[in-house]
Amino acid sequence: MKIHREGYPTLSLVFSVLILLNILLFYFVFEHEIIRSISLAVSLGIFLFFLQFFRRPERISDTPENEILCPADGEVVVIEETFENEYFKDKRIQVSIFMSPLNVHANWYPIGGTVKYVKYHPGKFLVAWHPKSSTLNERSTVVIKSAAGTEILVRQIAGAVARRIVTYAETEKSVTKNEELGFIKFGSRVDVFLPVGTKIRVNLKDKVTGNITSLATLT
């Protein structure tokens, strides 16, 4: 298990603040051994929480070209046919994965191909499961065109806690499965928009694993 590169600045800041607080406690309440012990235990717990949040497991999948993998860890909260109004401007099957603060927060490309569209949208910070979070929240949209010509849209969405979306995608860049698309800090949601008629392989409330669980199969 490795620490994700996006975590180093945050972990350094958290570590520094905790060290400073404990130094201050040591000098100003030095006669209270219990308080110092509690402070150290709480500080260790806080740092371990942040540390687990930025973990980056090594995951390698070998799946058929038409197999779409889950781009994120979490729980499937939406499976529905809807109108996608940013890029396709037609009906698509939307599958949404909610990521809690305890999930791994790296995001992977669900399919290999060429990145055709990348767009960042500033916005609100509604809770990630809010019906309008997909169109009102801060978000980043990426479209990948497979070798067979099928386009898949992936949308990273910020939530009430998540305040930073990182997207590595670049237009016309060739990408593969097992490659990271980006990272969302502190819990949020990822939407995937698929062609109508795509065979969905997950169900509502399923717990899924990014770059491992099969999301759907292109027909």
C-alpha positions as CSV (number, residue, x, y, z in Angstrom):
1,M,0.0,0.0,0.0
2,K,1.4,3.4,-1.0
3,I,0.5,7.0,-0.2
4,H,-1.1,8.9,-3.1
5,R,1.0,11.8,-4.3
6,E,-2.0,14.1,-3.8
7,G,-1.8,13.4,-0.1
8,Y,1.7,14.7,0.7
9,P,0.9,18.4,1.1
10,T,-2.2,17.7,3.3
11,L,-0.4,15.1,5.4
12,S,2.6,17.5,5.9
13,L,0.2,20.3,7.0
14,V,-1.7,18.0,9.4
15,F,1.5,16.5,10.9
16,S,2.9,20.0,11.4
17,V,-0.2,21.4,13.1
18,L,-0.5,18.3,15.4
19,I,3.1,18.5,16.4
20,L,2.7,22.3,17.2
21,L,-0.4,21.7,19.3
22,N,1.3,18.9,21.3
23,I,4.4,21.1,21.9
24,L,2.2,23.9,23.2
25,L,0.3,21.5,25.4
26,F,3.5,20.1,26.8
27,Y,4.8,23.5,27.8
28,F,1.6,25.0,29.1
29,V,-0.1,22.0,30.8
30,F,3.1,20.1,31.5
31,E,1.9,19.1,35.0
32,H,-1.2,17.2,33.6
33,E,0.2,13.9,32.3
34,I,-3.3,12.6,31.5
35,I,-4.1,15.6,29.2
36,R,-0.8,15.2,27.4
37,S,-1.4,11.4,26.9
38,I,-4.9,12.0,25.6
39,S,-3.7,14.7,23.3
40,L,-1.0,12.4,21.8
41,A,-3.6,9.6,21.3
42,V,-6.1,11.9,19.6
43,S,-3.4,13.4,17.4
44,L,-2.2,9.9,16.4
45,G,-5.8,8.9,15.5
46,I,-6.4,12.1,13.5
47,F,-3.1,11.5,11.5
48,L,-4.0,7.9,10.8
49,F,-7.4,8.9,9.5
50,F,-5.8,11.3,7.0
51,L,-3.2,8.7,6.2
52,Q,-5.7,6.0,5.3
53,F,-7.7,8.5,3.2
54,F,-4.7,9.1,0.9
55,R,-3.8,5.4,0.5
56,R,-3.2,4.2,-3.0
57,P,-3.5,0.4,-3.5
58,E,-1.8,-1.2,-6.5
59,R,-4.6,-2.5,-8.8
60,I,-4.0,-4.1,-12.2
61,S,-6.9,-5.5,-14.2
62,D,-6.8,-7.6,-17.4
63,T,-10.2,-7.4,-18.9
64,P,-11.7,-7.5,-22.5
65,E,-11.7,-4.2,-24.4
66,N,-15.5,-3.9,-24.2
67,E,-15.5,-4.4,-20.4
68,I,-16.1,-1.1,-18.5
69,L,-14.5,-1.0,-15.1
70,C,-15.7,1.0,-12.1
71,P,-13.8,4.3,-12.0
72,A,-14.0,4.6,-8.2
73,D,-14.5,2.8,-4.9
74,G,-17.8,3.2,-3.2
75,E,-21.5,2.4,-3.4
76,V,-23.7,2.4,-6.5
77,V,-26.4,5.1,-5.8
78,V,-27.9,5.7,-9.2
79,I,-28.7,3.5,-12.2
80,E,-31.1,5.2,-14.6
81,E,-31.7,6.4,-18.1
82,T,-31.3,10.2,-18.2
83,F,-30.6,13.1,-20.6
84,E,-26.9,14.1,-20.6
85,N,-26.9,17.8,-21.5
86,E,-23.2,18.8,-21.5
87,Y,-21.6,16.7,-24.2
88,F,-23.8,14.0,-25.8
89,K,-27.0,16.0,-25.5
90,D,-29.1,12.8,-25.7
91,K,-30.3,10.0,-23.6
92,R,-27.6,7.9,-21.8
93,I,-27.5,5.3,-18.9
94,Q,-26.1,7.0,-15.8
95,V,-24.4,5.0,-13.2
96,S,-23.2,6.9,-10.1
97,I,-20.8,5.8,-7.4
98,F,-20.8,7.6,-4.0
99,M,-17.4,7.7,-2.3
100,S,-17.4,8.0,1.5
101,P,-14.4,9.5,3.4
102,L,-13.3,5.9,4.2
103,N,-13.0,4.8,0.6
104,V,-9.9,5.0,-1.6
105,H,-10.3,8.3,-3.5
106,A,-8.2,7.7,-6.6
107,N,-10.2,7.5,-9.8
108,W,-9.3,5.3,-12.8
109,Y,-10.2,5.3,-16.5
110,P,-13.1,2.9,-16.9
111,I,-12.0,2.1,-20.5
112,G,-9.0,2.6,-22.7
113,G,-8.9,4.9,-25.7
114,T,-8.4,8.6,-26.5
115,V,-9.5,11.5,-24.4
116,K,-11.8,13.6,-26.5
117,Y,-13.1,16.2,-24.0
118,V,-12.0,17.6,-20.7
119,K,-14.0,20.4,-18.9
120,Y,-13.8,21.7,-15.4
121,H,-16.9,23.4,-14.0
122,P,-16.8,25.6,-10.8
123,G,-20.0,25.2,-8.8
124,K,-21.7,24.6,-5.4
125,F,-20.9,22.0,-2.8
126,L,-24.3,20.2,-2.3
127,V,-24.2,16.8,-0.6
128,A,-23.0,14.3,-3.2
129,W,-26.2,12.3,-3.2
130,H,-28.3,15.4,-4.0
131,P,-30.2,14.8,-7.3
132,K,-28.8,18.1,-8.7
133,S,-25.2,17.7,-7.6
134,S,-24.4,16.3,-11.0
135,T,-25.2,19.6,-12.7
136,L,-24.8,22.2,-9.9
137,N,-21.7,21.1,-8.0
138,E,-18.1,21.7,-8.8
139,R,-17.2,19.0,-11.2
140,S,-14.9,17.8,-14.0
141,T,-16.1,16.0,-17.1
142,V,-13.9,13.7,-19.2
143,V,-15.0,11.8,-22.3
144,I,-13.0,8.8,-23.5
145,K,-13.4,7.3,-27.0
146,S,-12.6,3.6,-27.2
147,A,-10.8,1.9,-30.1
148,A,-14.1,0.7,-31.3
149,G,-15.5,4.3,-31.5
150,T,-17.7,4.2,-28.4
151,E,-17.6,7.3,-26.2
152,I,-17.9,7.1,-22.4
153,L,-18.3,10.1,-20.2
154,V,-16.9,10.2,-16.6
155,R,-17.8,13.1,-14.3
156,Q,-16.0,13.7,-11.0
157,I,-18.3,15.6,-8.6
158,A,-17.4,17.5,-5.5
159,G,-19.6,17.2,-2.4
160,A,-20.3,19.0,0.9
161,V,-16.9,17.8,2.3
162,A,-14.9,17.3,-0.9
163,R,-13.3,20.7,-1.9
164,R,-10.8,19.8,-4.5
165,I,-11.1,17.7,-7.7
166,V,-7.9,16.7,-9.4
167,T,-8.1,15.6,-13.1
168,Y,-5.1,14.3,-15.0
169,A,-6.9,13.9,-18.3
170,E,-5.7,15.9,-21.3
171,T,-7.5,16.2,-24.7
172,E,-6.3,13.8,-27.4
173,K,-4.2,11.9,-24.9
174,S,-4.2,8.1,-25.2
175,V,-5.1,6.3,-22.0
176,T,-5.5,2.8,-20.8
177,K,-7.3,0.9,-18.1
178,N,-5.2,0.7,-14.9
179,E,-4.3,4.4,-15.4
180,E,-5.4,7.0,-13.0
181,L,-7.9,9.6,-14.2
182,G,-7.6,11.8,-11.1
183,F,-8.4,12.1,-7.4
184,I,-11.2,13.7,-5.3
185,K,-10.3,14.8,-1.7
186,F,-12.5,13.9,1.2
187,G,-15.5,12.0,-0.2
188,S,-17.7,12.6,-3.2
189,R,-19.2,11.0,-6.3
190,V,-18.3,9.8,-9.8
191,D,-20.9,9.5,-12.6
192,V,-20.5,7.4,-15.7
193,F,-22.7,7.9,-18.8
194,L,-23.0,4.9,-21.1
195,P,-24.8,4.3,-24.4
196,V,-28.4,3.2,-24.1
197,G,-28.5,-0.6,-24.4
198,T,-25.2,-1.1,-22.5
199,K,-25.4,-4.2,-20.3
200,I,-25.0,-3.0,-16.7
201,R,-23.3,-5.5,-14.4
202,V,-23.9,-3.7,-11.0
203,N,-27.0,-3.1,-8.9
204,L,-28.1,-0.3,-6.7
205,K,-26.4,-0.4,-3.2
206,D,-23.6,-2.6,-4.5
207,K,-20.2,-1.9,-3.0
208,V,-17.7,-1.6,-5.9
209,T,-13.9,-1.4,-6.2
210,G,-12.2,1.0,-8.6
211,N,-10.4,-0.6,-11.5
212,I,-11.5,-4.0,-10.3
213,T,-15.3,-4.3,-10.4
214,S,-17.0,-4.7,-13.8
215,L,-19.4,-1.8,-14.2
216,A,-20.9,-2.7,-17.6
217,T,-20.2,-4.5,-21.0
218,L,-20.5,-2.6,-24.3
219,T,-22.6,-4.5,-26.8
